[in-house]
Amino acid sequence: MKDITRLTSATLGREHSRRAVNVGVERGSTVLMESAEVLYDDDIKPTYGTDGLSTQNELCRLIAELEGAEQSFILPTGLAALTVPMFAVLNAGDEILVVNSCYAPVRRFVETQLKRYGVAARYYDPRLSPDEVIALASPQTKLIYVESPGSLTFDIQDIPGIARAARAKGILTLCDNTYGAGVLFKPLEHGCDMSMQALTKYVGGHSDILIGSVSVTDKALAKKIYATQKAWGFFTSADESYLAIRGIRSLHLRLKQSGESALKIARWLEGRPEVAHVVHPGLESHRGHDVFARDFSGSNGLFMVIFKGGDETKSQEFLNRLTLFGLGFSWGGFESLAVYCEPQIKSRVKLSNDDDWLLSGSAIRFYVGLEDADDLIGDIENALTTFG
């Protein structure tokens, strides 16, 4: 069966009896045991609410199905789903290699927390080949963090190649799969050891929850992640889990429409005289598009545009002229969003020499939701008078 059938069907994996279509919301802290003899039996789960009850377990099952994982864990935010696996596999004296185009909070965590615990970090250019990336590894390198497309720059990495080279060296890989949402890209199938998502985005789909997941195929690695999650007290509520289950039922359909609309708008923008660059991995003009087309089954609704001759003031003026795009961070919900990116781009530790074009004009990131694409094009066209 296809992913969409396994994740959507209300008849799979549950007894055929009179019941509600959806799993219920089981809230609880105390779990009552059947006898005194099993009170301290660690092999029996759950023993307390933080182990997760039926609602959380159902979400974990669905995410594991989506990611092709042996086991999936849910955490209270997408960022927690990045930090917990790092803490699970890294020790003082170890080193992590991090792609330079990483999500900004990852860099913040690495610089302010991992280094406090004695973990060294180095950043590498996302355009390096797998052999060039692995050549940077030292005997202390225990983890490589990959993200493709990269945050803001949408740089494309050869993730299967990096994962293969890392595994040959005994180095683990952690992939941020939020862009692919478990649908457009399958990191575990491409050799990565750990795949995480901010379920806040496309899985949640309604901009009303904060939640993340990390998935693995190796049982020993799963035990490390579980032990770290439990030690740090990361717990995700039944209510948030229920909303993520609701979102996953329509994930494929929403992602498909969002991605198709965004690509239509991006192609339209490529022909506009006000535009210097459209940064969208689904476009043939995008640097690394050949690798993206090889590894991904499609693109999502996120992309960036550099408008000619603009600056932060012009960017703000443009955004204020939009009426159908909300002005807000995050993405993956039903609603279209836009933000200007100059402050984020300038705060990057280091831009490659040939990335100066990112600061050559107004940098606007669009997220295209479920509105009609032609209506959104009309909204952008009206706002383009800013650059006239």
Secondary structure, DSSP 8 states (H G I E B T S, - for coil): --HHHHHH-SSTTS-SSS--SS------SB---S-GGGTT-TTSS-SBGGG--HHHHHHHHHHHHHHT-SEEEEESSHHHHHHHHHHHH--TT-EEEEETT--HHHHHHIIIIIGGGT-EEEEE-TTS-HHHHHHT--TTEEEEEEESS-TTT-----HHHHHHHHHHTT-EEEEE-TTTTTTS--TGGGT-SEEEE-TTTTTT-SS----EEEEES-HHHHHHHHHHHHHHT----HHHHHHHHHHHHTHHHHHHHHHHHHHHHHHHHHT-TTEEEEE-TTSTTSTTHHHHHHH-S---SEEEEEEET--HHHHHHHHHH-SSSEE-S---SSS-EEEE-HHHHHTSS---GGGGGGGSEEEEEEE--SS-HHHHHHHHHHHGGGG-
